[in-house]
Amino acid sequence: MKLKVKKISKNAQIPTKHKKNDAAFDLYAIDDLNLHVGSTAIVHTGICLEIESGFFAKIESRSSLARKGIFCTAGVIDSGYRGEVMIVMNNKGLEDYLIHSGHRVAQLVIHRVEEVEISEIDWLDEKLDRGGGFGSSGE
């Protein structure tokens, strides 16, 4: 699979991997931003992607930022999307977090799309029933 990347900002950086066998590419911010405690902000990357048909990308949090309470949310990029890659970031930490242009702020993981056929049914196989929702398999 070949991922094509277009820079749309002079500050943009092409996604990179720290090591060849890493699962994810690092994504970089192009602007400075103070992410206040309890806030959500859009972080611009200044890049657009051309993802091959049959694949999609998922934006994930970096573990080093998650440790500080900084998380990414809402991050599926379909193969047909050609707009700027933007990252929704939340600060659930205890202090403001300053993002600088050029900082690695998220990870991009490429996934294969599975063909799924949906069929409506009137019952579910009860042999595997684990109803009850959150914590249904125990704490």
C-alpha positions as CSV (number, residue, x, y, z in Angstrom):
1,M,0.0,0.0,0.0
2,K,1.3,3.4,-0.9
3,L,0.3,6.4,1.1
4,K,0.5,9.7,-0.8
5,V,0.9,12.9,1.2
6,K,0.4,16.5,0.0
7,K,1.7,19.4,2.1
8,I,-0.7,22.4,2.1
9,S,1.3,24.5,4.6
10,K,5.0,25.6,4.7
11,N,5.2,24.3,8.3
12,A,3.8,20.8,7.4
13,Q,5.8,17.7,8.0
14,I,5.4,14.4,6.2
15,P,4.3,11.6,8.7
16,T,7.2,9.7,10.0
17,K,8.0,6.4,11.8
18,H,10.6,6.3,14.5
19,K,11.5,2.7,13.6
20,K,10.9,0.8,10.4
21,N,8.6,-1.8,12.0
22,D,6.5,0.7,14.1
23,A,2.8,0.3,13.5
24,A,2.0,4.0,13.4
25,F,3.3,7.2,11.8
26,D,3.8,10.3,13.8
27,L,1.7,13.4,12.9
28,Y,3.0,16.9,13.5
29,A,1.2,20.2,14.5
30,I,1.8,23.2,12.3
31,D,0.7,25.9,14.8
32,D,1.3,26.8,18.4
33,L,-1.7,26.2,20.6
34,N,-2.3,26.3,24.4
35,L,-4.6,23.4,25.1
36,H,-6.3,24.4,28.4
37,V,-7.4,21.9,31.1
38,G,-10.8,20.5,30.2
39,S,-10.8,21.9,26.7
40,T,-11.0,20.4,23.2
41,A,-9.2,21.9,20.2
42,I,-8.6,21.2,16.6
43,V,-4.9,20.8,15.8
44,H,-3.9,21.3,12.1
45,T,-1.3,19.1,10.4
46,G,-1.0,21.0,7.1
47,I,-1.2,17.7,5.1
48,C,-3.7,15.9,3.0
49,L,-3.7,12.2,2.3
50,E,-4.5,10.0,-0.7
51,I,-5.3,6.6,0.8
52,E,-5.7,3.6,-1.5
53,S,-9.2,2.2,-1.9
54,G,-9.7,-0.7,0.5
55,F,-7.8,1.0,3.3
56,F,-8.5,3.8,5.9
57,A,-6.4,5.6,8.4
58,K,-7.1,6.0,12.2
59,I,-5.7,8.8,14.3
60,E,-4.6,7.6,17.7
61,S,-3.2,9.2,20.9
62,R,0.5,9.2,21.6
63,S,1.2,7.3,24.8
64,S,3.6,10.0,26.0
65,L,0.8,12.6,25.8
66,A,-1.9,10.3,27.1
67,R,0.2,9.8,30.2
68,K,-0.2,13.6,30.7
69,G,-4.0,13.5,30.1
70,I,-3.8,14.6,26.4
71,F,-5.9,12.5,24.1
72,C,-7.1,12.4,20.5
73,T,-10.7,11.6,19.6
74,A,-12.8,11.2,16.4
75,G,-10.2,10.0,14.0
76,V,-11.2,7.8,11.1
77,I,-10.0,9.0,7.6
78,D,-11.7,7.3,4.7
79,S,-9.9,6.6,1.4
80,G,-12.1,9.2,-0.3
81,Y,-11.3,12.1,2.0
82,R,-8.9,14.6,0.4
83,G,-9.1,17.5,2.9
84,E,-6.6,18.5,5.6
85,V,-5.8,16.0,8.3
86,M,-6.9,17.6,11.5
87,I,-6.7,16.2,15.0
88,V,-9.3,16.6,17.7
89,M,-7.4,16.9,21.0
90,N,-8.7,16.9,24.5
91,N,-6.9,18.0,27.7
92,K,-8.1,15.8,30.6
93,G,-4.9,16.5,32.5
94,L,-4.3,18.7,35.5
95,E,-2.5,21.5,33.7
96,D,-2.6,23.4,30.4
97,Y,-0.5,21.8,27.7
98,L,1.4,23.9,25.2
99,I,1.6,22.5,21.6
100,H,4.3,24.0,19.4
101,S,4.6,23.9,15.7
102,G,6.6,20.8,14.8
103,H,5.6,18.7,17.8
104,R,4.4,15.2,17.4
105,V,0.8,15.3,18.5
106,A,-0.8,12.0,17.3
107,Q,-0.3,8.8,15.5
108,L,-1.7,7.6,12.2
109,V,-2.4,3.9,11.7
110,I,-3.4,2.4,8.3
111,H,-6.0,-0.3,8.4
112,R,-7.5,-2.6,5.7
113,V,-11.3,-2.2,5.2
114,E,-13.1,-5.5,5.7
115,E,-16.2,-6.1,3.5
116,V,-19.1,-6.5,5.8
117,E,-22.6,-7.6,4.9
118,I,-25.3,-6.4,7.3
119,S,-28.5,-8.4,7.7
120,E,-31.4,-7.7,10.1
121,I,-32.4,-10.6,12.2
122,D,-35.1,-11.2,14.9
123,W,-32.8,-13.1,17.4
124,L,-29.1,-13.4,18.4
125,D,-27.2,-16.6,19.2
126,E,-27.7,-16.9,23.0
127,K,-24.7,-19.3,23.4
128,L,-22.4,-16.2,23.4
129,D,-24.7,-13.9,25.4
130,R,-22.8,-11.5,27.5
131,G,-25.5,-8.8,27.8
132,G,-25.5,-6.3,30.6
133,G,-23.1,-3.8,29.0
134,F,-20.2,-2.1,30.8
135,G,-18.3,-4.6,33.0
136,S,-20.5,-7.6,31.9
137,S,-17.4,-9.9,32.0
138,G,-16.5,-8.7,35.5
139,E,-14.3,-6.0,36.9
